[in-house]
Structures are given as C-alpha cells and as structure tokens.
C-alpha cells in the first residue's frame, strides 16, 4: 500500500525498538520523510536508511515535559506535519503537553486519560468481557495477602502490573514486565518488585497466541490485520517471534471493534489473546507501535501510513491484507534452540525451513545498519540479572 506521503515530514519516537523501526520503514515506503526522535543515540530507527535524520531527545520515562518540549522545538525546526509517539511514555507525555506544539502540527496522542484507560490491565478484563471476549480470572493480590494466607493461587500463574509504565518510586516512569511465577516464592518476589507490592494475578494458560493489529480513529477500527503466533521467546511466556497472517474470525473482529469503540481509541493498537478450549482469552492490549508491526506492513496493510493519513485529515484507500505472510524476529533463533533442547527436534527443524514471504523485525539486506544494534541488545540481555521470567 503506497499513498499520501509525497515527501511530507513526520517525527517518530520509539525507534529504539523493532516496532519503531518498522514504523520508520513503513512511512518511508509510503512516501513520507520520517525523522527519528532518539533517546539512546543510535537506535534502530535512527540507523535505518529509511530515516531522513534523527534528533536527540530526553527519555520520556525520565522527564515527560523535557521530552515533549524538545519534540515541539524539533517539529518547528524541521517543519514536520505530524509527530507520532511510539511508546506508552511518549503517548502520555505528548497527550499531556500537546499544547507545546504549533497548531499546524498533528500530534498522534489522545488526552492522557484515554491512554491510561487503554493501558489499564485491570479494567481491560471488564471491557473485554463486555465486548464479547473470554477473559482469564483476574485478582489484584498483594504480598501481604499471600503471607497472611488470604489467597492461595493455583500455580503456575502470570503476574502483571496494573499498567506497564508506572512510577518506579523516584522521578519518572519505570517499565514493569509481565512475568510467570511457578510457586509462592516466585509470586512473592514478582509482587514485591511492583509498586505498592501488588499486581494482577491470572492463571497461566497454554495455547496459541492470536492478535488483532490495526489503526483506529475516534473508536472506529479503520484497518485490522489478524495474525497467529507459532512461537514466542521465552517459549512458555514471551513476545511473538514467529507468526503468520490469518483470516479474520468474524466474532473476534466484532468483539475487537466493540472494545476499541468502548475505549474511543485513535491510533495503532495490538490486541493479544490466548486461544484455548475453543475460546479466545484477551490477555493484553498495546495501544502503540508493537514488536511485529512489520508483518502487517509486509502483508499489505501499512498501518503507520494509514495512521498518518488519518491525522492529516484524509481517509486512505484500503485494500485489506494478504494471509500466509510470515514474520520472524531475531529472537526466533533462541526459540528454535529452546524447542530443540526441549526434545521437539522435528518442530525445531521445521522451524528452520525458510519461506520467501517473510518479514523480519530488524534484519533487512536493503537496510543493514539496524542489525548492528542486535549485538548491543544481546550484551544488555546477557548482563541482566536473573529473575522471574518475562511474559511480555
């Protein structure tokens, strides 16, 4: 899908993540001139050939006002038509401080209360059930609840923060991951790391992950792509690292539209479900740029370009998406190794078979520089302290 850009400048944040890189590449493919707001000095997006350039900014987690002010100055200096936030902290920062931007610059962030509602994992269960989805049993549990014996979960369980981005006890925000706990000790450890030593606890469910990824405008889903994950990393509780586009299931599509309408959301979204027992259980909603965004673009639905067109007041022509297109992130090598050592040799070998119609999270022969950041990321992961296993 190619439309609308004609050299129009856009300033994009979130380029430090593969989803932000996919957005930069997608906008360039649609004819836009993307600039990257880079808090890390050498992010995936800033290194990409698709980027026209980059500007160094403060991390919105540490100082939302400075981040928004620096983006506003860059937007004026570069004469951009729009600013697209790629992360939850950026959404919150720009929603709160959008008054800093010139009136002619479209800011892709709703009021902060809408972002908070869309990222509230506790209310997601209620909203998803009302929309027609199945939802896992969810309890807000504290460390004191466990130690006093008021609650005795059936293990393993999944532990979630109320929202992914919360105050970490000092200035700014800290990202809290979803983790799996296999016993009481791991659950107490996971809860103790969360604000107020409390978190949402759900049963650990086994089944394929299905997602609906799209763009909404004032609560209307304008474009949606359905995908099914074949592997995640970590294998039992992690991010999608191998997936394919599939036909939309009418009931899932209707429920998704009802949920997004209830939130009144405008922008990108990634709705995650676990399919088991003939039901699709909603487990998370990411109203932002997401890890496997490149798959939707490769399948013919250029979601960032659609979002950009909507921000600029245009209704873009939509052509649907192709099914059977695959996505592989660089973490899939670890997933295949884990599958092999777990005794599933046949599945691991089948996973090695290449498919020509495959999009990658970072790797691109036509855009090789971002791949260098994979080594930096591997070093950071290797240095990370051992703790509960991440589920996000």
C-alpha positions in Angstrom: 0.0 0.0 0.0 1.6 3.2 -1.2 -0.2 6.5 -0.8 -0.2 10.0 0.5 3.4 10.9 1.6 5.0 12.9 -1.2 7.9 13.9 1.0 5.8 15.1 3.9 7.9 15.2 7.0 7.0 13.3 10.2 8.8 13.0 13.5 8.6 9.5 15.0 9.6 8.3 18.5 10.1 4.7 19.6 12.9 3.9 17.1 14.9 2.2 19.9 12.5 -0.8 19.4 11.9 -3.0 16.4 8.3 -1.8 16.1 9.5 1.8 15.9 12.0 0.7 13.2 9.1 -0.9 11.3 7.1 2.3 11.5 10.0 4.4 10.1 10.5 1.9 7.2 6.7 1.8 6.5 6.4 5.6 6.4 9.3 5.9 4.0 7.7 3.2 1.8 4.5 5.3 1.7 6.5 8.4 0.5 6.8 10.2 3.9 10.1 11.6 5.1 10.5 10.2 8.7 12.8 11.8 11.3 13.5 9.8 14.4 13.4 11.2 18.0 16.2 9.2 19.5 16.7 8.9 23.3 19.5 6.4 23.0 21.9 7.9 20.4 22.0 5.2 17.7 18.6 3.5 17.9 17.3 1.0 15.2 15.2 3.8 13.6 18.0 6.4 13.7 20.4 4.0 12.0 17.9 3.0 9.3 18.4 4.2 5.7 14.6 4.9 5.8 15.2 7.8 8.3 15.9 11.2 6.9 17.7 12.1 10.1 17.4 12.0 13.9 17.2 14.4 16.8 18.4 13.5 20.3 15.7 13.8 23.0 15.2 13.1 26.6 13.7 9.7 27.5 10.0 10.4 28.2 10.2 7.9 31.1 12.6 10.2 33.0 11.2 13.6 32.1 8.0 13.9 30.1 8.0 17.7 29.9 11.5 17.9 28.6 10.8 15.2 26.0 7.6 17.0 24.8 9.4 20.4 24.7 12.3 19.0 22.7 10.0 17.3 20.2 8.0 20.5 19.9 11.1 22.5 19.1 12.3 19.9 16.6 8.9 19.8 15.0 9.0 23.5 14.4 12.6 23.5 13.2 12.1 20.6 10.8 8.7 21.8 9.6 7.0 18.4 10.2 3.4 17.8 9.5 2.9 15.3 12.4 4.5 13.8 15.4 3.9 10.1 16.1 4.6 8.7 19.6 5.9 5.1 19.5 5.8 4.2 23.2 3.4 4.4 26.1 5.5 7.0 27.9 5.6 9.1 24.7 1.8 8.8 24.4 1.4 10.0 27.9 3.9 12.8 27.6 2.6 14.2 24.3 -1.1 13.8 25.4 -0.3 15.9 28.5 1.8 18.5 26.8 0.4 18.7 23.3 -0.2 22.4 23.9 3.6 23.0 23.4 3.3 22.1 19.7 2.5 24.5 16.9 -1.2 24.3 15.9 -0.3 23.2 12.4 1.5 20.1 13.7 -0.8 17.0 14.2 0.1 15.2 17.4 -0.8 11.5 17.4 -1.6 11.3 21.1 -5.0 11.4 22.7 -5.6 13.1 26.0 -3.7 11.2 28.8 -6.9 9.8 30.4 -7.6 7.9 27.2 -4.1 6.4 27.1 -4.4 5.5 30.8 -7.8 3.8 30.2 -6.4 1.9 27.2 -3.4 0.6 29.1 -5.2 -0.3 32.4 -4.8 -4.0 32.6 -7.3 -4.3 35.4 -10.2 -2.6 33.6 -9.2 -4.4 30.3 -10.8 -7.7 31.6 -14.1 -5.9 32.3 -14.1 -4.0 29.0 -13.1 -7.1 27.0 -15.8 -9.3 28.6 -18.4 -6.6 27.8 -17.2 -6.6 24.2 -17.8 -10.3 23.9 -14.4 -11.8 24.6 -13.5 -14.5 27.2 -11.1 -13.2 29.9 -9.0 -15.1 32.4 -9.9 -14.9 36.1 -8.0 -11.9 37.4 -7.2 -10.9 41.0 -5.4 -8.0 42.4 -3.1 -9.5 45.0 -0.6 -8.1 47.5 2.4 -9.6 49.2 0.5 -9.2 52.5 -2.4 -11.2 51.0 -0.1 -14.1 50.3 1.8 -14.1 53.6 -1.4 -13.9 55.5 -2.9 -16.8 53.6 -5.9 -14.8 52.4 -5.3 -16.1 48.9 -3.9 -19.4 47.7 -3.4 -19.3 43.9 -3.1 -22.5 41.8 0.4 -22.4 40.2 1.7 -21.5 37.8 0.3 -18.0 37.4 1.0 -14.9 35.4 1.8 -11.7 37.3 1.0 -8.3 35.7 1.4 -4.7 36.7 -1.8 -2.6 36.7 -0.2 -0.8 33.8 3.1 -1.5 32.1 4.5 2.0 32.8 4.2 3.2 36.4 6.1 5.3 38.8 9.2 3.4 39.9 9.5 5.1 43.3 11.6 8.0 42.0 11.1 10.6 39.3 9.5 9.5 36.1 8.2 6.1 34.9 9.6 2.6 35.0 8.5 -0.2 32.8 7.3 -3.3 34.6 7.1 -6.6 32.7 4.6 -9.4 32.9 6.2 -12.5 34.5 5.4 -16.1 35.2 5.5 -17.4 38.8 5.7 -21.2 39.3 5.4 -21.2 43.1 4.7 -18.9 46.1 8.3 -17.8 46.4 8.4 -16.6 42.8 5.0 -14.9 43.2 6.1 -13.0 46.3 9.3 -11.9 44.5 7.3 -10.7 41.5 4.8 -8.8 43.6 7.5 -7.3 45.8 9.0 -5.6 42.7 5.8 -3.9 41.8 4.5 -0.5 43.1 2.6 -1.0 46.4 3.8 -4.6 46.3 0.6 -5.5 44.4 -0.2 -6.9 41.0 -2.8 -8.6 38.9 -2.6 -12.4 39.0 -4.1 -14.7 36.4 -3.9 -18.5 35.8 -1.1 -19.4 33.4 -2.8 -20.5 30.2 -1.4 -22.7 27.4 -2.4 -22.1 23.8 -1.5 -20.3 20.6 -1.4 -16.5 20.7 -3.7 -14.7 18.3 -3.6 -10.9 17.8 -5.6 -8.3 16.1 -3.4 -5.4 15.0 -4.8 -2.2 13.5 -5.5 1.5 13.4 -8.5 3.2 14.9 -9.9 6.7 14.7 -12.2 8.0 17.3 -13.1 4.5 18.4 -13.6 3.2 14.8 -11.3 0.4 13.6 -10.2 1.7 10.2 -7.9 -1.2 9.3 -7.1 -4.5 11.0 -4.8 -7.4 10.4 -5.2 -10.8 12.2 -2.1 -13.0 13.0 -1.4 -16.3 14.7 1.8 -16.9 16.5 3.7 -20.2 16.1 6.5 -19.4 18.6 7.4 -16.9 21.3 10.5 -16.3 23.3 10.7 -17.3 26.1 8.8 -20.3 24.8 6.4 -20.5 27.7 5.8 -16.8 28.3 7.2 -14.3 25.9 7.0 -12.0 22.9 5.9 -13.3 19.5 9.0 -14.2 17.5 7.4 -16.2 14.6 3.9 -15.7 13.3 1.7 -15.5 10.1 -1.2 -13.5 9.0 -4.5 -15.4 9.0 -8.1 -14.8 8.0 -10.2 -12.7 10.4 -12.6 -14.6 12.5 -15.9 -12.7 12.4 -16.6 -13.0 16.1 -13.1 -11.8 17.1 -13.3 -9.0 14.6 -16.7 -7.8 16.0 -15.5 -8.0 19.6 -12.3 -6.1 18.8 -14.3 -3.3 17.2 -16.6 -3.2 20.2 -13.6 -3.0 22.6 -11.9 -0.2 20.6 -15.2 1.7 20.4 -15.6 1.5 24.1 -12.2 3.0 24.6 -12.7 5.7 22.0 -9.2 5.0 20.8 -7.3 6.7 18.0 -4.0 5.3 16.7 -2.3 2.0 16.4 -3.3 -1.0 18.6 -2.2 -4.6 19.2 -4.8 -6.8 21.0 -3.4 -10.1 22.3 -5.4 -13.3 23.0 -4.6 -16.9 24.0 -6.7 -19.4 22.3 -7.6 -22.5 24.3 -10.7 -24.6 24.9 -12.4 -23.1 21.8 -12.3 -19.6 23.3 -10.1 -16.5 22.7 -9.0 -15.1 26.1 -7.9 -11.5 25.9 -4.6 -11.1 27.8 -3.3 -7.6 26.8 -3.8 -4.5 24.7 -0.9 -2.4 23.5 -2.3 0.9 22.1 1.0 1.8 20.4 3.7 0.7 18.0 4.3 -3.1 18.6 7.1 -5.6 18.1 5.7 -7.4 14.9 4.4 -4.3 13.2 6.5 -5.1 10.1 4.3 -8.2 9.4 1.1 -6.1 8.8 3.1 -3.8 6.5 4.5 -6.7 4.6 1.0 -8.2 4.2 -0.2 -5.0 2.5 -1.6 -3.0 5.4 0.7 -0.1 6.0 -0.7 0.8 9.4 1.7 3.7 10.2 0.9 5.3 6.9 -2.9 4.9 7.5 -2.5 6.5 10.9 -0.6 9.4 9.3 -3.2 9.9 6.7 -6.0 10.0 9.3 -4.0 12.5 11.4 -3.7 14.8 8.4 -7.5 14.6 7.7 -7.5 12.0 4.9 -9.3 8.7 4.6 -6.8 6.5 2.9 -7.8 3.8 0.3 -7.8 0.4 2.0 -7.1 -2.9 0.2 -7.2 -5.4 3.1 -4.2 -7.7 3.7 -2.7 -10.9 2.4 -2.9 -14.1 4.5 0.0 -16.5 4.9 2.7 -13.8 5.1 5.2 -14.7 7.9 7.1 -12.8 10.5 10.4 -13.8 12.1 12.2 -11.8 14.8 15.8 -12.3 15.7 14.8 -13.9 19.0 13.4 -16.9 17.0 16.9 -18.4 16.9 16.7 -18.8 20.7 13.1 -20.1 20.4 14.2 -22.8 17.9 17.1 -23.7 20.1 14.8 -24.0 23.1 12.4 -26.2 21.1 15.3 -28.4 20.1 16.7 -28.9 23.7 13.2 -29.4 24.9 13.0 -32.6 22.9 11.0 -31.4 20.0 13.6 -32.0 17.3 11.0 -32.2 14.4 9.4 -28.9 15.3 12.7 -27.2 15.6 13.9 -28.5 12.2 10.6 -27.5 10.6 11.1 -24.0 12.0 14.4 -23.7 10.2 12.7 -24.0 6.8 12.9 -20.6 5.1 9.9 -19.0 3.5 10.3 -16.3 0.8 7.3 -14.2 2.0 8.8 -13.5 5.5 9.2 -10.1 7.2 11.8 -9.6 9.9 11.8 -7.4 12.9 15.2 -5.8 12.3 17.2 -7.8 9.7 17.0 -6.4 6.1 19.5 -6.7 3.4 18.4 -3.4 1.9 18.7 -1.7 5.3 21.6 -3.5 7.2 22.7 -0.9 9.8 20.0 -1.6 12.4 21.1 -5.2 12.6 24.3 -3.9 14.4 22.0 -3.0 17.3 21.1 -6.6 17.8 24.6 -7.2 19.2 24.2 -4.3 21.7 20.8 -5.8 22.8 22.3 -9.2 23.3 25.0 -7.8 25.5 22.4 -6.0 27.6 20.3 -9.2 28.0 23.4 -11.1 29.0 24.2 -8.6 31.7 20.6 -8.6 33.1 20.2 -10.1 36.5 18.4 -13.4 36.7 14.8 -13.1 37.9 11.2 -14.2 37.2 10.7 -15.0 33.5 9.2 -12.2 31.4 5.9 -12.7 29.6 5.9 -9.6 27.5 
